[in-house]
Amino acid sequence: MSEPIIAVRKITKQVADSTGSLTILHDIDFELLPRESVAIVGASGSGKSTLLSILAGLDTPTSGTVLLAGQDLFKLDEDARAELRSRNVGFVFQSFQLLANLTALENVMLPLELMGRADARAAATELLKRVGLGERLTRYPKVLSGGEQQRVALARAFVVRPAVLLADEPTGSLDFATGETVMQLMFELNREAGTTLVLVTHDLAIAARCDRQLRIEAGRLVS
Protein backbone atom coordinates (compact mmCIF):
# COMPACT_ATOMS: atom_id res chain seq x y z
CA MET A 1 0.00 0.00 0.00
CA SER A 2 1.25 3.51 -0.84
CA GLU A 3 2.52 5.83 1.84
CA PRO A 4 0.14 8.75 2.41
CA ILE A 5 1.03 11.99 0.62
CA ILE A 6 -0.77 13.86 3.43
CA ALA A 7 -1.25 12.62 6.99
CA VAL A 8 -3.32 14.78 9.33
CA ARG A 9 -2.60 14.00 12.97
CA LYS A 10 -5.01 15.16 15.69
CA ILE A 11 -5.44 18.71 14.37
CA THR A 12 -7.20 21.16 16.69
CA LYS A 13 -7.54 24.87 15.92
CA GLN A 14 -8.68 27.40 18.51
CA VAL A 15 -8.96 31.17 18.24
CA ALA A 16 -9.75 33.85 20.81
CA ASP A 17 -13.06 35.68 20.56
CA SER A 18 -15.07 38.01 22.78
CA THR A 19 -16.32 35.10 24.92
CA GLY A 20 -12.92 33.49 25.38
CA SER A 21 -11.76 30.64 23.15
CA LEU A 22 -13.55 29.29 20.07
CA THR A 23 -12.61 25.84 18.75
CA ILE A 24 -12.83 25.79 14.95
CA LEU A 25 -11.44 22.26 14.45
CA HIS A 26 -11.61 19.38 16.94
CA ASP A 27 -9.07 16.55 16.83
CA ILE A 28 -9.12 15.99 13.04
CA ASP A 29 -7.29 12.86 11.90
CA PHE A 30 -7.07 11.31 8.40
CA GLU A 31 -4.70 10.31 5.58
CA LEU A 32 -4.70 10.96 1.83
CA LEU A 33 -3.01 8.62 -0.62
CA PRO A 34 -1.20 9.53 -3.86
CA ARG A 35 -3.60 10.05 -6.80
CA GLU A 36 -6.64 10.04 -4.51
CA SER A 37 -9.41 12.62 -4.96
CA VAL A 38 -11.15 13.68 -1.76
CA ALA A 39 -13.95 16.19 -1.19
CA ILE A 40 -14.20 18.00 2.14
CA VAL A 41 -17.85 18.86 2.59
CA GLY A 42 -19.90 20.63 5.22
CA ALA A 43 -22.00 23.69 5.91
CA SER A 44 -20.60 27.21 5.76
CA GLY A 45 -18.62 27.91 8.91
CA SER A 46 -17.94 24.23 9.64
CA GLY A 47 -14.15 24.67 9.38
CA LYS A 48 -13.52 23.35 5.84
CA SER A 49 -11.43 26.26 4.58
CA THR A 50 -9.48 26.50 7.84
CA LEU A 51 -8.59 22.82 7.49
CA LEU A 52 -7.45 23.37 3.89
CA SER A 53 -5.21 26.26 4.99
CA ILE A 54 -3.65 24.05 7.66
CA LEU A 55 -3.06 21.25 5.13
CA ALA A 56 -1.06 23.75 3.08
CA GLY A 57 0.85 25.10 6.06
CA LEU A 58 -0.65 28.55 5.44
CA ASP A 59 -2.29 28.46 8.88
CA THR A 60 -0.97 26.77 12.01
CA PRO A 61 -2.95 24.44 14.29
CA THR A 62 -3.23 24.91 18.04
CA SER A 63 -2.24 21.25 18.42
CA GLY A 64 -1.53 18.31 16.16
CA THR A 65 0.40 18.35 12.91
CA VAL A 66 0.36 17.60 9.17
CA LEU A 67 2.87 15.44 7.32
CA LEU A 68 3.24 16.50 3.69
CA ALA A 69 5.32 14.16 1.53
CA GLY A 70 6.67 12.68 4.76
CA GLN A 71 7.74 16.00 6.27
CA ASP A 72 6.21 17.52 9.41
CA LEU A 73 5.01 20.93 8.23
CA PHE A 74 5.03 22.50 11.67
CA LYS A 75 8.56 21.47 12.53
CA LEU A 76 9.70 23.63 9.60
CA ASP A 77 10.15 27.40 9.69
CA GLU A 78 8.06 29.56 7.34
CA ASP A 79 10.70 29.66 4.61
CA ALA A 80 11.13 25.88 4.63
CA ARG A 81 7.34 25.40 4.58
CA ALA A 82 7.06 27.75 1.61
CA GLU A 83 9.79 25.85 -0.24
CA LEU A 84 8.12 22.49 0.46
CA ARG A 85 4.79 23.93 -0.66
CA SER A 86 6.26 25.30 -3.90
CA ARG A 87 7.53 21.84 -4.84
CA ASN A 88 4.49 19.81 -3.82
CA VAL A 89 1.29 21.87 -3.72
CA GLY A 90 -0.89 23.70 -6.24
CA PHE A 91 -3.83 25.93 -5.33
CA VAL A 92 -7.13 26.87 -6.97
CA PHE A 93 -9.30 29.43 -5.17
CA GLN A 94 -12.86 30.66 -5.63
CA SER A 95 -11.54 34.18 -6.27
CA PHE A 96 -8.91 33.03 -8.84
CA GLN A 97 -6.02 34.93 -7.11
CA LEU A 98 -4.39 35.94 -10.38
CA LEU A 99 -1.90 38.83 -10.41
CA ALA A 100 -3.64 41.70 -12.19
CA ASN A 101 -0.43 43.22 -13.59
CA LEU A 102 0.62 39.98 -15.30
CA THR A 103 -0.79 38.47 -18.49
CA ALA A 104 -2.32 35.00 -18.52
CA LEU A 105 0.99 33.59 -19.75
CA GLU A 106 3.02 35.47 -17.14
CA ASN A 107 0.71 34.29 -14.34
CA VAL A 108 1.28 30.66 -15.35
CA MET A 109 5.01 31.15 -15.90
CA LEU A 110 5.55 32.69 -12.46
CA PRO A 111 5.73 29.52 -10.31
CA LEU A 112 8.11 27.94 -12.84
CA GLU A 113 10.32 31.04 -12.88
CA LEU A 114 10.45 31.00 -9.09
CA MET A 115 11.73 27.42 -9.37
CA GLY A 116 14.40 28.52 -11.86
CA ARG A 117 12.90 26.53 -14.75
CA ALA A 118 14.47 27.51 -18.09
CA ASP A 119 11.43 26.16 -19.96
CA ALA A 120 8.89 28.32 -18.10
CA ARG A 121 7.50 30.06 -21.20
CA ALA A 122 7.18 26.89 -23.27
CA ALA A 123 5.60 24.86 -20.45
CA ALA A 124 3.14 27.63 -19.55
CA THR A 125 2.17 28.16 -23.19
CA GLU A 126 1.55 24.44 -23.69
CA LEU A 127 -0.71 24.16 -20.65
CA LEU A 128 -2.69 27.31 -21.49
CA LYS A 129 -3.33 25.81 -24.92
CA ARG A 130 -4.42 22.59 -23.16
CA VAL A 131 -7.08 24.51 -21.20
CA GLY A 132 -8.32 26.27 -24.33
CA LEU A 133 -6.62 29.63 -23.85
CA GLY A 134 -4.01 29.53 -26.60
CA GLU A 135 -5.49 32.72 -28.07
CA ARG A 136 -5.51 34.53 -24.70
CA LEU A 137 -1.85 34.31 -23.72
CA THR A 138 -1.22 38.06 -23.68
CA ARG A 139 -4.52 39.08 -22.09
CA TYR A 140 -4.63 40.53 -18.58
CA PRO A 141 -7.07 39.07 -16.01
CA LYS A 142 -9.38 42.11 -16.13
CA VAL A 143 -10.33 41.37 -19.75
CA LEU A 144 -10.87 37.64 -19.20
CA SER A 145 -14.22 36.15 -18.19
CA GLY A 146 -14.57 34.41 -14.83
CA GLY A 147 -14.35 31.01 -16.48
CA GLU A 148 -11.24 32.03 -18.41
CA GLN A 149 -9.60 33.37 -15.25
CA GLN A 150 -10.29 30.09 -13.46
CA ARG A 151 -8.78 28.15 -16.36
CA VAL A 152 -5.65 30.32 -16.07
CA ALA A 153 -5.63 29.49 -12.34
CA LEU A 154 -5.91 25.78 -13.16
CA ALA A 155 -3.00 26.02 -15.59
CA ARG A 156 -0.92 27.87 -12.99
CA ALA A 157 -1.70 25.19 -10.40
CA PHE A 158 -0.91 22.21 -12.64
CA VAL A 159 2.10 23.62 -14.51
CA VAL A 160 4.49 22.56 -11.73
CA ARG A 161 2.91 19.07 -11.70
CA PRO A 162 2.23 19.22 -7.95
CA ALA A 163 1.84 16.12 -5.81
CA VAL A 164 -1.22 17.73 -4.22
CA LEU A 165 -3.83 20.16 -5.56
CA LEU A 166 -5.87 22.06 -2.97
CA ALA A 167 -9.05 23.60 -4.37
CA ASP A 168 -11.32 25.83 -2.26
CA GLU A 169 -14.82 26.19 -3.78
CA PRO A 170 -13.28 26.58 -7.27
CA THR A 171 -16.65 27.09 -8.99
CA GLY A 172 -18.21 29.23 -6.25
CA SER A 173 -18.11 32.46 -8.26
CA LEU A 174 -19.03 30.91 -11.63
CA ASP A 175 -22.39 30.23 -13.25
CA PHE A 176 -23.50 26.60 -13.44
CA ALA A 177 -22.47 25.88 -17.06
CA THR A 178 -19.08 27.56 -16.70
CA GLY A 179 -18.51 25.82 -13.37
CA GLU A 180 -19.25 22.44 -14.97
CA THR A 181 -16.70 23.12 -17.72
CA VAL A 182 -14.05 24.15 -15.18
CA MET A 183 -14.69 21.10 -12.95
CA GLN A 184 -14.51 18.70 -15.89
CA LEU A 185 -11.21 20.25 -16.90
CA MET A 186 -9.87 20.08 -13.35
CA PHE A 187 -10.66 16.37 -13.02
CA GLU A 188 -9.11 15.67 -16.45
CA LEU A 189 -5.89 17.52 -15.59
CA ASN A 190 -5.81 15.82 -12.22
CA ARG A 191 -5.99 12.35 -13.79
CA GLU A 192 -3.33 13.23 -16.37
CA ALA A 193 -0.94 14.62 -13.74
CA GLY A 194 -1.56 11.87 -11.18
CA THR A 195 -2.16 14.50 -8.49
CA THR A 196 -3.86 14.02 -5.15
CA LEU A 197 -6.89 16.33 -5.23
CA VAL A 198 -8.35 17.87 -2.07
CA LEU A 199 -11.53 19.76 -2.93
CA VAL A 200 -13.50 21.89 -0.49
CA THR A 201 -17.08 22.24 -1.71
CA HIS A 202 -20.66 22.58 -0.53
CA ASP A 203 -21.86 21.10 -3.84
CA LEU A 204 -22.66 17.44 -3.22
CA ALA A 205 -22.82 16.66 -6.95
CA ILE A 206 -19.22 17.82 -7.35
CA ALA A 207 -18.19 15.99 -4.16
CA ALA A 208 -19.69 12.76 -5.50
CA ARG A 209 -17.21 12.81 -8.39
CA CYS A 210 -14.32 12.36 -5.95
CA ASP A 211 -13.08 8.96 -4.71
CA ARG A 212 -14.37 9.70 -1.22
CA GLN A 213 -15.79 12.43 0.98
CA LEU A 214 -14.82 13.81 4.37
CA ARG A 215 -17.69 15.55 6.15
CA ILE A 216 -16.99 18.29 8.68
CA GLU A 217 -19.75 19.31 11.10
CA ALA A 218 -19.08 22.08 13.64
CA GLY A 219 -15.36 21.47 13.33
CA ARG A 220 -15.53 17.70 13.80
CA LEU A 221 -14.84 15.00 11.21
CA VAL A 222 -18.01 12.89 11.21
CA SER A 223 -17.46 10.69 8.15
N, C-alpha and C positions, 0 to 999 in steps of 0.2 A: 504494500500500500504506500502511496506517495506521502512524503512529509508535507504537513500543512504549509501553505505559503503565508497564511496569517493565522496566528493563534492568540485568541483573546482570553486573558486569564484574570477572572474575578475583578472586572472593571467596575468601580464605583465613582461617580462624579457628583460632588456637592458644591453648591455655591451659596454665598451669604445673601440673604434678602432682609426685608424690613422686619420679618418675624423671627429671624435667626438663621437657620441653615435649611436649605432646600436640596433634597436629593433628586438629581435628574436621572441618574442611572444607578441601578441596584445590582451589584454582584453579577455582571454579565460575563458569560463564559461560553465560548464556542470556537470552532476551527473551520478554516476554509482551505480547500484543496486546490492544487493547480488545475486550471482550465474550468473550474466550477463556476456556475452563475448562481448568485444568491440575491434574492430580494429582501430588503429590510422593510417591513410594512408596519403600519400603526397609525393612529390618529395624530392630527396636528398637536404638537406639544408633548408627544410621548417620549422624546429623546432620540429619535432616529438620526437627525442631522448631527447632534452632539456626538453620538457614537461614531458616525462616519468621520468626523473631524479627529477623534481620538485614534481611529484606525490609521489615519494618515500621519499622526504625530503633530497635527496642527494645533491640537488642544491636549492638555495633560489631564490624566485622571487623578482623583483624590487618592485612590488606592488601586492596586492591580496593575497589569501591564499588557503590552501587545508585542508579540514577536512577529516581525516582518522579515521574510526570507531568512529566518533563523536568528535574527538580531533583535535584542531587547531595545525597543525604541526609546524607552525612558531611562535607559542607562547611558544614552548618547547625549552629547550637548546639542544645542540647536543647529550648529553648523553641520555636525555629523548626521543628524536626522534629515536635514535638508538634502545632503548629498545622497543618502540612502534613498530618500523619496525620489530624487531626480532620476535615479537609475532604475527604480522599480515600480513607480506609481504614476498613473495618468488620471486626470480629473476632468469631469464634465459637470457643469453647474447649470441650474435653471436660468441664471442670468448671463450665461455665455462666458463672461469674464475675459473678453478679448481686449487687447490694447488698442485704444481708439486711434492712436497716432501711427499704427503699423498697418500695412496692407494685409489682406488674407494670407498671401504667401509669407510675408515677414512674420506674422503671428505664428504660423506653423513652423517656420525655420527656427524661431527663437530657442526652443528647448534643445534643438540639435546644436545650435551655435554655442549655447552654454556648456554643452558637453565637448566642444571642440571638434565636432564632426565636419570634415572637409566636404562631405557630400550633402550638406544641409539643404541647399537650394534644389538639387535634383530630387532628393527624397521627399521634400515638402511638396514640390510640384507634382510628383507622381501620385502622392496620396490625395492631394486636392482634386486631381483629375479623377481618381477612384471614387470620390464622393460627389462627383458631378459638378465640380466648380472650376474646371479647366479654363473657362472663359472669364473667371472672376478673380484671377490671381492678383491683379493690381488694384482691386477695389478695397476701399476702407470700410470698416464695419458699419459706419453710419449709412452707407448706401446699399447695404445688404439687407434682405428680409430676415425675419427672425429665424426661419428655417435654414437659410443660407448661413447665418451666423453660427447656428448650432452645428452645422456640418463642418464649418471651419474649426469649431471647438473639438469636434470628434477627430478631425484630422490631426490637430495639435496633440490631442491625448494619445493617439495611436502611433504617431510618427516615431516615437522612441521605442516602440514595441515593448510596453511596460508589462511586468509580470502581473500587475493588478490594475484594474480600472475602477475608480470610485466615481459613481454617478449620483448626483443629488437632484431628484425630481427633474430630469433632463428635458422633459416635455411640458413642464408646468406652465411655461409662458407661451406655448404654441397652441394653435388651433388643432382640432382632432386630426384632420387629414395630414397636416404637416408633421404633427407629433408621431403619427403612425409611420410615416416615411423615415423620420429620424430614428425611431426605435428599430425598425427593420434594418436600417443601415448599421446601427450600433451592434446589433446581434450578429450581423454578417461579419463585420470587422473583428468582432470579438472571437468568433470561431476561427477566422483566418489567422489571427495573431496568437491564438492559444492562450488568451489572457484570462485571468480570474476576474470575473465581473461582480462587483458589489453595488447593487442598485437600490437606492432609497426611493420609495414611491408610495403614494396612497392609492394608486390605480391597480386594483386587483387583477385586471385583465393583463396588464403589463407584467405584474409579479408572477402570474401563472406561466409565463413564458420562460422563467428561470428554472434551474434544476431543483431548487428548493426555496422555501421562504422562512424567514425569521421574523416572528411577530413580537413587537415591543408594545407593552401596555403599561402606562404610568411608570416608565423607566425600568420595567422588568421584562426579561425575556420569557415569554409564556409558551412559545412553540418554535 
